[in-house]
Amino acid sequence: MMNTATTGLAAGMALGFAGYFGGFWAFLLVLVLGAAGLLVGLGVQGDLDRWTRKQRR
């Protein structure tokens, strides 16, 4: 398993490559899809509970 520092490094490198080789729109696409994947991963892992956060408000 990767720790958070390694995951952050991989995400930063992916965004850097997308920005360098694909331009601004590729950078944005990778950023949005990465954020969506993070939310799905946190939900599957059980670290993201949207019902608890809605009840606190």
N, C-alpha and C positions, 0 to 999 in steps of 0.2 A: 504494500500500500504506500501511496505517496503522502507525505505530510503537507501541510498548507503552504510552506515555503516553496517546495518543489512544484506544487500545483500552480502557485502564483507565478513562478518563473516560467513554466510551460505556457501559461496563458499569455504572459507578456511577450514571450518569443513568438507565439502564434499571431498576436496582434501586430507585432513589429514586422513579421514577414508579410502579412496581408497588406499592411500599409505601404511597405516598400515595393512589393511586386504588383499589387493590385490597385493601389491608389486609395483615395479617401473612402469611396463607396464600399470597397472590399473590406477596409478597416471597420467601417460601421456595421457591415453585415456580420463579420466575425464577432464583433463586440456584442451585438444584439443576440445572436445565436448562442454565444457563450453565456450570457446572462440568463437566457431561457434554460439552457442546460444546467446551470447552477441551481436555479429554482427547482427544476424537476429532480435533480439529484438530491437536494436537501429534503424535498418532500418524500422521496422514496426512502431515504435514510432515516427519516423521522425527526429531523432537526428543524423542520419548518411546519408549524401548526398554525394555519391561518385562522382557525376558529378561536383559538385562545387569544390571538392578537386582536380580533374583532371585539371580543367580549371585554377587553380592558378599556376600550375607548368609551 
